[in-house]
Amino acid sequence: MDAARAQELTDEELDAYILTRLKSLGVDLGVLPEDEPDAPADRRRVLMGARRFLRSTPQAILAWEPDPQAVTPVLYPASQGRAVRERDRG
């Protein structure tokens, strides 16, 4: 989806697109309150920010598709550290 196409969509259509993309990544906005001014994040504000992003973002970013087979980086690869040390000992 490009920014011009995003401009043509209604907020409801764009929300459906956003929710589908997030769901494919395992993100569930259903756990957020619908509209809670005191909450750090709510569904209304997250969707509003995502719509603004899609309507103003360069094509190169919009064209990105996640690779479902990509290996996620490990922040703390402690379990892999032992194997590396044993391999280095020879």
N, C-alpha and C positions, 0 to 999 in steps of 0.2 A: 504494500500500500504506500503510495506516495502522498506528500503533503497536499497536493491538489485534490486527490481523491478523498483524503480525510476532511478537507473543507466541504465537500459535497455531502458527506454523511451527516445525518442527524445525530444529536448526542446519544440517543438510544441505540442507534445502529453502531456507533463507535464504541459505546459501552459494551455491547455484545461482542464486538471484535476484541476489545481489550480483555474482557473476562475469559474469552476462549483462549487467547494467547497465554494469559497467566495460568489458566488451568493446565495447559499443555506443559507448562514448566513446573507444575506442582504447587502453584501459589493459589490459596483459597482466601478470597477477600470476604467470604461469608463469616469468618471469625471476627471481623471488625464490626463495631456498631455502625448502623446506617448513617446517622447524623448526630454526632455528639461533640459539641464545641469544646468540652473539657478533656476529651480524649486526645492523646498524641497523634492519632490517625483515625480517620473513619472512612467508610466506604465512599461517601460522597466526595470528600476531598481527594482521595487517592484517584478516583476515576476522573475528577476534574483536572488534576495534574497530568494524568496520562493522556487525556484528550488534548490538552494544551501542547504537550510534548509531541504528539503525533501530528498535530496541525502545523507545527513550526520546525520540525526536524529535517535535516538534509536527507536526501534519498539514500545515501550510503548506509546510514544507520537504520533507516526504515526497512531496507532490504535484508538485513541480517536475519538469518534463520538459525535457531539453536540446533546443534547436532545432537540427536538423542543418544548417539553412541560415544560421544566425547567423554573422556575420562575427567572427572571433576578434580581440580587440584586439592591436595590434602594439606590442610593448614598445619597440622602437627603430625607428621608421619612417624611417630614413635615406633609403631609396630614394624615399620620398614627399616628403621635404623639398625635393629639387631641383625637382620639379614645382610645388610651392607657391611657391618663390622665383621661378621663371620666370614663373609666372602673375602674381605680384605686380608684377613688373617691367613687365608690360604690353607 
